[in-house]
Amino acid sequence: MDVSWTLWVLTILGLSALIAVDFFIGRKPHDVSIKEAGIWTVVWIALAALFGLGLMLFGTSQASGEFFAGFITEKSLSVDNLFVFVLIMAKFSVPSKLQQRVLLIGVLIALVLRTVFIAAGAAIIANFVWVFFIFGAFLLYTAWKLIQEARSDDEEEEFEENRLLKSIEQRFGVADKYHGTKLFIRDNGKRVMTPLMVVMLAIGTTDVLFALDSIPAIFGLTQDPYVVFTANAFALMGLRQLYFLIGGLLRKLVHLSYGLSVILGFIGVKLVLHALHETGVHVPEISIPVSLGVIGGVLVVTTITSLISSKRQTERDAAAQAEADSKDSKDSVEA
């Protein structure tokens, strides 16, 4: 789809206005209720749907289909990323009232960094067809790695700060406690970061690692930079509200990694087929409607099986606890 510079500017201004409204509404630190998170989640999804329909009406049906496929994929990958966000919040003991501010700024940092990734990816793809083979192979490897992690019985490890974050902390220093929404304070005459600033950087820079699989994945669905950017933007900007909405549900999505591995593996195969087609090999290519069907179907099945499995585990745990309580009571009577 041909996109003029005017449309690019208008899109960026429009997204910036939405972010400003979101920031203005949530500018005062407070505990986010399920109701508030639910309303804003619906708002962001509705805005994404309207944007996709707008692409269909004023652009092309192909661009619209690619946007929806990309948005759903990025959204599902973002849900998996929320597990890490939970670890980061726990690692730094972020007060509940400050968590929404952390996520808002962290997501903005992530959006800026991903824009750089998208621009670089689009430039590489435009000049080197063989990069599709690399992207495809990487997604297949990531899919296999997700399956291995899902099958592992190891407990979730604590979040470990990356080298970049550690070097920044050493360079500026970190205060020993939170100071409201302040990012920097004066400590003995020296300007140091607050823990709030460190957490924001942790979420923003950690998202760079997430982008290593999400950016190739969406380029496997569309090579249109405009669609890639907008799909990522809408998926990321609703992430803050989604964190509060499904925070308790995250632990129940026990099969999410399996579902994401299937999606990434599918897109990896799609990329390899596309690369072969571009090099002159006569192979079938996977259409966007098929991609949408596979991605949506996998997510629905994954969600259903996860909830069923979690319910059964809860029932088994309750039965085991009741049996243990009964045994303790019996031992007490005999004593």
Disulfide bonds with the S-S distance in Angstrom:
none
